[in-house]
């Protein structure tokens, strides 16, 4: 995937098209792994984020991508000089196969404990989509995941010097979770945010704002957008990297080093795009032709 294509989705005006027409070819586009800041590394594909946080006590992997991404993520981790077998925890963002479909394979290889919100954990364990999901029935099953544990909102996962905190950010799905931690870069401590998807997407023929199986979807996504907007945030990696501007910052890394990823306004910008997308979604659903 060329950089120009990776940056194309930054405009709120074309965000809907990017989200609704994304194909597996984009999700699995080749991407070399790279350092983000300190002990935080990008090990995902060109279209779906996965992040490795390393320590002498073992590593934490945040997301793993779709089922066909497993081999790429494993190769990326090894190319950086780390052992998959040293991963102790795998943290899940949300329970869609493009973000969680490779978790079963990574868990089997590493023996790691998989951590997720209660709503997400149920889907991971069963492998079956949640019928209340706004994008149901346009969802596919995935391999059931072993050794899953549900976390609490605000719970901090500790591993040696690592401390990663769960922030429930539902709306895109009922189980959506964002994760935060700190890293050292250039002699300063920076706040890193792995922000889950915040975008109000519904399956064709289904209303995001009128789903009887998930009536609080709009209220949830509004709260989640506000939560991400106000988090301490120096470095942002979003679940879909292009939607949080990761590739724009990556393009400056050769000139600026890892400081290129430090942008105190990144989370606010991400929230603003999600809020604009929600407004467009609600306006479309309120149009006379779409009223039910």
Secondary structure, DSSP 4 states (H G I P E B T S, - for coil): --HHHHHGGGSHHHHHHHHHH--HHHHT-----EEEETTEEE-S-SSS--EEE--TT-EEEE---SGGGHHHHHHHHHHTT--GGGEEEEE-S-S-HHHHTTHHHHHHHH-PEEEE-HHHHHHHHH-PPPTTSTTTTS-------SSEEE--TT-EEEETTEEEEEEE--SSSTT-EEEEEEEEETTEEEEEEEEPP------TT--STT-TTSTTHHHHHHHHHHHHHHS--SEEEESSGGGGTHHHHHTTHHHHGGGGGB-TTHHHHHHHHHHHHHHHHHHHHHSGGG--
